Amino acid sequence: MRKNHVLHVIKSEWKKTRKTPVQLVTMLLVPLLSVLFLSWCLSYVNVLVNRYKGTVYFPEEISAEEMEETLSEFYPDFSFRSGTMDDAQTRVANGRTDCAVVVEEKAIRILYDSSILTSSAALKDAKDLGLDISYLLSGKEFYDEVYEIYPETETLDLSTSADRLDSYLDRVGGVVGMIIFLMMSSNAMAISARSITGEKERQTFDTLVLSPAKLSKILTGKVLVMMAEIFLSGFVGFAAGIAGMAVWSPKEFAAITDNRGNVFVWMLVVLAILFAATLVITAVFSVIGSAFAQTKKASLFSSAGMVIVSVTAMLPSFIDAEVIRMFPLSNWTPLLKDLCEDDFTFTPIFTALAIGLLLFGLSMILSSALWERRSE
């Protein structure tokens, strides 16, 4: 019977979770909605950075309508109107246009506010537009002759789908990973407070002491259930990240689906990363939960634990070192980028899992000792 004590605790703790479906649903909805919202925000910011609105101003003697008929097909982000330099300066200063091209008698000027304009394409398009206008003003026949020599303009993107995915992970991978790990930590903090620290506050700890099972086995059962719930919340967060990428970043999502031969490796690596992260997060919050008899005191150290988790997850954004690939939480982005570059080896994953298991084992020893002290 003693061998089944841990299994009995696991069943009991899981039943408690099932008895509170609202908590379970909330636990899964928080990472789901958080990651989806973050994915949308990042994709929307990317669109805003690349989007701009330009205006071309012609003097009265030049027909803006005729110029628009000729050029609007090639420059859809620019509007054409009659106006002066003062008109252009006013509209740019008021934020009514991001970039203005002013055609004067002997010059074509480009106006913009570098503190506001973020699109690098806007200035390039404005310069090309100014060159086309100068051709048109030199004479329609000359303009036609130039485009007979250069009949087509073709833009070639030399980046591969893996390059685009790699760039996408550089921009958002660390942030999304940090949010996923923070949601996992938040759930760990709540579960630890309810399942471990809460035993003392609910005055049920004395009952556990009188139980025929050892406190260490009871704690092990509680921690294993906590680990399962943390991993589940992380998996939901990752699935939400993939869904968000499919909806709002279809090119990057296509970069994964184009390489179907590595889908199994991708899933295996992601699950290993999540499991290693679960081990570390469980280790941190099981020790915190076991060290205190009041959730108010534990919450302070739990907040510090969440800060450590978030900083560790963001390390790849600031440090480019091989050791980052070896440690759980910080290896999220580097390992996925290695997959994109077809330069992946399983050594970092095995190392991260070994570190996670070591930290988890040490935490169980320390947590059990803290529980034993609380029973005295």
C-alpha positions as CSV (number, residue, x, y, z in Angstrom):
1,M,0.0,0.0,0.0
2,R,2.9,2.4,0.8
3,K,4.1,2.2,-2.8
4,N,0.7,3.5,-3.9
5,H,0.7,6.6,-1.6
6,V,2.2,8.8,-4.3
7,L,-0.4,7.6,-6.8
8,H,-3.2,8.1,-4.3
9,V,-2.1,11.7,-3.7
10,I,-1.9,12.3,-7.5
11,K,-5.4,11.1,-7.9
12,S,-6.6,13.1,-5.0
13,E,-5.0,16.3,-6.2
14,W,-6.2,15.8,-9.7
15,K,-9.8,15.3,-8.5
16,K,-9.5,18.6,-6.7
17,T,-8.6,20.2,-10.0
18,R,-11.5,18.5,-11.7
19,K,-13.9,19.7,-9.0
20,T,-13.0,23.3,-9.9
21,P,-13.6,23.4,-13.7
22,V,-13.6,27.2,-13.6
23,Q,-10.1,27.3,-12.3
24,L,-9.0,24.7,-14.9
25,V,-10.6,26.6,-17.8
26,T,-9.2,29.9,-16.5
27,M,-5.7,28.3,-16.3
28,L,-5.9,27.3,-19.9
29,L,-7.7,30.4,-21.2
30,V,-5.1,32.8,-19.7
31,P,-2.1,31.6,-21.8
32,L,-4.3,31.0,-24.8
33,L,-5.7,34.5,-24.9
34,S,-2.5,36.2,-23.8
35,V,-0.4,34.6,-26.5
36,L,-3.0,35.2,-29.2
37,F,-3.3,38.9,-28.2
38,L,0.4,39.3,-28.1
39,S,0.8,37.7,-31.5
40,W,-1.8,40.0,-32.9
41,C,-0.2,43.1,-31.4
42,L,3.3,42.1,-32.8
43,S,1.9,41.5,-36.2
44,Y,-0.1,44.8,-36.1
45,V,3.0,46.7,-35.0
46,N,4.9,45.2,-37.9
47,V,2.2,46.3,-40.3
48,L,2.3,49.8,-38.9
49,V,6.0,50.0,-39.2
50,N,5.8,49.2,-42.9
51,R,2.7,51.3,-43.7
52,Y,2.9,54.9,-44.6
53,K,0.9,57.6,-46.4
54,G,2.6,60.0,-48.8
55,T,1.5,63.1,-50.7
56,V,2.8,64.7,-53.9
57,Y,2.4,68.5,-54.3
58,F,2.5,70.1,-57.8
59,P,2.4,73.8,-58.7
60,E,-0.8,75.1,-60.3
61,E,0.7,75.0,-63.8
62,I,1.1,71.2,-63.6
63,S,-2.0,69.0,-63.7
64,A,-2.0,66.8,-60.6
65,E,-4.9,64.8,-62.1
66,E,-2.8,63.8,-65.2
67,M,0.2,62.9,-63.0
68,E,-2.0,60.8,-60.8
69,E,-3.4,58.9,-63.9
70,T,0.2,58.1,-64.9
71,L,1.8,57.3,-61.6
72,S,-0.9,56.1,-59.1
73,E,-0.7,52.6,-60.4
74,F,3.0,52.4,-59.5
75,Y,2.7,54.4,-56.2
76,P,-0.6,53.5,-54.6
77,D,0.5,54.9,-51.2
78,F,0.9,58.4,-52.5
79,S,-1.9,60.9,-53.2
80,F,-1.5,63.7,-55.8
81,R,-2.7,67.3,-55.4
82,S,-1.8,70.9,-56.1
83,G,0.0,72.8,-53.3
84,T,3.1,74.5,-52.1
85,M,6.0,73.9,-49.8
86,D,4.1,75.5,-47.0
87,D,1.2,73.2,-47.5
88,A,3.5,70.2,-47.4
89,Q,5.2,71.3,-44.3
90,T,1.9,71.9,-42.5
91,R,0.5,68.4,-43.4
92,V,3.8,66.7,-42.3
93,A,4.0,68.7,-39.1
94,N,0.3,67.9,-38.3
95,G,0.8,64.2,-39.0
96,R,-1.7,64.2,-41.9
97,T,0.9,62.7,-44.2
98,D,4.1,60.7,-43.4
99,C,6.1,61.8,-46.4
100,A,5.7,64.6,-48.9
101,V,7.2,65.1,-52.3
102,V,7.1,68.8,-53.4
103,V,7.6,69.6,-57.1
104,E,9.0,73.1,-57.6
105,E,10.3,75.0,-60.6
106,K,13.9,73.8,-60.4
107,A,13.8,71.2,-57.7
108,I,11.9,68.2,-56.3
109,R,12.0,68.1,-52.5
110,I,11.2,65.3,-50.1
111,L,9.8,66.2,-46.7
112,Y,9.4,63.9,-43.7
113,D,9.8,63.8,-39.9
114,S,12.5,61.3,-38.9
115,S,11.1,61.2,-35.3
116,I,7.8,59.9,-36.6
117,L,8.3,58.1,-39.9
118,T,9.3,54.5,-39.3
119,S,8.9,52.9,-42.7
120,S,12.2,52.5,-44.6
121,A,10.2,51.9,-47.8
122,A,8.6,55.4,-47.8
123,L,11.8,57.3,-48.5
124,K,12.9,54.8,-51.2
125,D,9.5,55.1,-52.9
126,A,9.6,58.9,-52.6
127,K,13.0,59.0,-54.3
128,D,11.8,56.7,-57.1
129,L,8.7,58.8,-57.5
130,G,10.7,62.0,-57.7
131,L,12.8,60.5,-60.4
132,D,9.8,59.4,-62.4
133,I,8.3,62.9,-62.0
134,S,11.5,64.5,-63.3
135,Y,11.3,62.2,-66.4
136,L,7.7,63.2,-67.0
137,L,8.4,66.9,-66.7
138,S,11.3,66.5,-69.1
139,G,8.7,65.4,-71.7
140,K,6.3,62.6,-72.2
141,E,8.2,61.3,-75.2
142,F,11.4,61.1,-73.2
143,Y,9.6,59.3,-70.4
144,D,8.3,56.7,-72.8
145,E,11.7,56.2,-74.4
146,V,13.3,55.6,-71.0
147,Y,10.7,52.9,-70.1
148,E,11.3,51.3,-73.5
149,I,14.9,50.8,-72.5
150,Y,13.7,49.6,-69.1
151,P,10.4,48.0,-69.9
152,E,9.9,46.2,-66.5
153,T,10.8,46.6,-62.9
154,E,11.1,43.4,-61.0
155,T,11.8,43.0,-57.3
156,L,13.5,39.8,-56.2
157,D,13.5,38.7,-52.6
158,L,16.7,36.6,-52.1
159,S,15.7,35.4,-48.7
160,T,14.6,31.9,-48.2
161,S,11.5,30.8,-46.2
162,A,13.9,29.6,-43.5
163,D,15.5,33.1,-43.4
164,R,12.1,34.8,-43.0
165,L,11.2,32.4,-40.3
166,D,14.5,33.0,-38.6
167,S,14.0,36.8,-38.8
168,Y,10.4,36.3,-37.4
169,L,11.7,34.4,-34.4
170,D,14.3,37.1,-33.8
171,R,11.6,39.7,-33.6
172,V,8.9,37.9,-31.6
173,G,10.1,34.5,-30.5
174,G,11.7,35.7,-27.3
175,V,8.7,37.9,-26.4
176,V,6.2,35.1,-27.0
177,G,8.3,32.6,-25.2
178,M,8.6,34.9,-22.2
179,I,4.8,35.3,-22.1
180,I,4.3,31.5,-22.3
181,F,6.8,30.9,-19.5
182,L,5.3,33.7,-17.4
183,M,1.9,32.2,-17.8
184,M,3.3,28.8,-16.7
185,S,4.9,30.6,-13.7
186,S,1.7,32.3,-12.9
187,N,-0.1,29.0,-12.8
188,A,2.7,27.4,-10.8
189,M,2.4,30.2,-8.2
190,A,-1.4,29.8,-7.9
191,I,-1.2,26.0,-7.7
192,S,1.6,26.1,-5.2
193,A,-0.3,28.5,-3.0
194,R,-3.4,26.4,-3.2
195,S,-1.9,22.9,-3.0
196,I,1.3,23.3,-0.9
197,T,1.3,26.5,1.1
198,G,-2.5,26.4,1.5
199,E,-2.3,23.2,3.6
200,K,-1.0,25.3,6.5
201,E,-3.4,28.1,6.1
202,R,-6.4,25.8,5.8
203,Q,-5.2,24.0,9.0
204,T,-5.1,20.7,7.2
205,F,-1.4,20.2,7.5
206,D,-1.6,18.4,10.8
207,T,-3.9,15.9,9.1
208,L,-1.2,15.2,6.6
209,V,1.4,14.7,9.4
210,L,-0.8,12.0,10.9
211,S,-1.2,10.3,7.5
212,P,0.4,6.9,7.1
213,A,2.2,8.2,4.1
214,K,5.5,10.1,4.4
215,L,5.3,13.9,3.9
216,S,7.8,13.6,1.1
217,K,5.6,11.2,-0.8
218,I,2.6,13.5,-0.3
219,L,4.6,16.4,-1.5
220,T,5.8,14.4,-4.5
221,G,2.2,13.7,-5.5
222,K,1.3,17.3,-5.2
223,V,4.3,18.5,-7.2
224,L,3.7,16.0,-10.0
225,V,0.1,17.2,-10.5
226,M,1.4,20.8,-10.4
227,M,3.9,19.8,-13.1
228,A,1.2,18.3,-15.3
229,E,-0.9,21.4,-15.1
230,I,2.1,23.7,-15.8
231,F,3.1,21.7,-18.8
232,L,-0.5,21.7,-20.1
233,S,-0.8,25.5,-19.8
234,G,2.6,25.9,-21.6
235,F,1.4,23.5,-24.4
236,V,-1.8,25.6,-24.8
237,G,0.3,28.7,-25.0
238,F,2.5,27.3,-27.7
239,A,-0.5,26.1,-29.7
240,A,-1.9,29.6,-29.4
241,G,1.4,31.0,-30.7
242,I,1.3,28.7,-33.8
243,A,-2.4,29.6,-34.4
244,G,-1.5,33.3,-34.1
245,M,1.3,32.9,-36.6
246,A,-0.9,31.1,-39.0
247,V,-3.5,33.8,-38.9
248,W,-1.4,37.0,-38.6
249,S,2.0,35.9,-40.0
250,P,1.0,33.5,-42.9
251,K,4.4,33.8,-44.6
252,E,6.3,32.6,-41.6
253,F,3.8,29.9,-41.0
254,A,4.2,28.8,-44.6
255,A,8.0,28.6,-43.9
256,I,7.2,25.8,-41.4
257,T,4.6,24.0,-43.5
258,D,6.9,24.1,-46.6
259,N,9.4,21.9,-44.7
260,R,7.1,19.1,-43.8
261,G,10.0,16.6,-43.4
262,N,11.0,18.3,-40.1
263,V,7.6,18.7,-38.5
264,F,8.2,15.7,-36.2
265,V,11.6,17.1,-35.1
266,W,9.9,20.5,-34.6
267,M,7.3,19.0,-32.3
268,L,9.8,16.9,-30.5
269,V,12.1,19.8,-29.8
270,V,9.2,22.1,-28.7
271,L,7.8,19.4,-26.3
272,A,11.4,18.9,-24.9
273,I,11.8,22.7,-24.4
274,L,8.4,22.9,-22.7
275,F,9.2,19.9,-20.5
276,A,12.6,21.3,-19.4
277,A,11.0,24.6,-18.7
278,T,8.3,22.9,-16.7
279,L,10.9,21.1,-14.6
280,V,12.7,24.4,-13.7
281,I,9.5,26.4,-13.0
282,T,8.1,23.5,-10.9
283,A,11.4,23.4,-9.0
284,V,11.4,27.1,-8.2
285,F,7.8,27.4,-7.0
286,S,7.6,24.1,-5.2
287,V,10.5,25.3,-3.0
288,I,8.8,28.7,-2.4
289,G,5.5,27.0,-1.6
290,S,7.2,24.6,0.8
291,A,9.2,27.3,2.6
292,F,6.3,29.4,3.8
293,A,3.1,28.8,5.8
294,Q,1.3,31.9,4.5
295,T,0.6,32.8,0.9
296,K,1.2,36.5,1.6
297,K,4.8,35.8,2.4
298,A,5.2,33.3,-0.4
299,S,3.8,35.7,-2.9
300,L,6.7,38.1,-2.5
301,F,9.2,35.5,-3.3
302,S,7.0,34.1,-6.1
303,S,7.0,37.5,-7.7
304,A,10.8,37.4,-7.6
305,G,10.7,34.0,-9.2
306,M,8.6,35.3,-12.0
307,V,11.0,38.1,-12.6
308,I,13.9,35.5,-12.8
309,V,11.9,33.5,-15.3
310,S,11.1,36.5,-17.5
311,V,14.7,37.7,-17.5
312,T,16.0,34.2,-18.3
313,A,13.6,33.8,-21.2
314,M,14.8,37.2,-22.7
315,L,18.5,36.4,-22.4
316,P,18.9,35.4,-26.1
317,S,17.9,38.9,-27.0
318,F,20.9,40.3,-25.3
319,I,23.5,37.5,-25.2
320,D,24.6,35.5,-28.2
321,A,26.5,32.6,-26.5
322,E,26.4,28.9,-26.9
323,V,25.6,28.4,-23.2
324,I,22.2,30.0,-23.9
325,R,21.2,26.9,-25.9
326,M,21.9,24.6,-23.0
327,F,19.8,26.1,-20.3
328,P,16.0,25.7,-20.0
329,L,13.9,28.9,-20.5
330,S,16.6,30.7,-22.3
331,N,17.0,28.1,-25.1
332,W,13.6,28.7,-26.7
333,T,14.5,31.0,-29.5
334,P,18.1,29.8,-30.2
335,L,17.0,26.2,-30.7
336,L,14.1,27.1,-33.0
337,K,16.5,29.3,-35.0
338,D,18.9,26.3,-35.3
339,L,16.0,24.3,-36.7
340,C,15.4,27.0,-39.3
341,E,19.0,27.1,-40.3
342,D,19.2,23.3,-40.5
343,D,22.0,23.5,-38.0
344,F,20.3,21.6,-35.1
345,T,21.8,19.0,-32.9
346,F,20.1,17.2,-30.0
347,T,23.0,17.9,-27.6
348,P,21.6,21.2,-26.3
349,I,18.2,19.6,-25.7
350,F,19.7,16.7,-23.7
351,T,21.8,19.2,-21.7
352,A,18.7,21.3,-20.9
353,L,16.7,18.3,-19.9
354,A,19.6,17.1,-17.6
355,I,19.8,20.6,-16.0
356,G,16.0,20.6,-15.6
357,L,16.0,17.2,-14.0
358,L,18.9,18.1,-11.7
359,L,17.2,21.3,-10.5
360,F,13.9,19.4,-10.0
361,G,15.6,16.7,-8.0
362,L,17.4,19.2,-5.8
363,S,14.2,21.1,-5.3
364,M,12.3,18.0,-4.2
365,I,15.0,17.3,-1.6
366,L,14.9,20.8,-0.3
367,S,11.1,21.0,-0.4
368,S,10.8,17.8,1.5
369,A,13.2,19.1,4.1
370,L,11.2,22.3,4.5
371,W,8.0,20.3,4.9
372,E,9.6,18.1,7.5
373,R,10.6,21.3,9.4
374,R,7.1,22.7,9.3
375,S,5.7,19.4,10.8
376,E,7.9,19.9,13.9
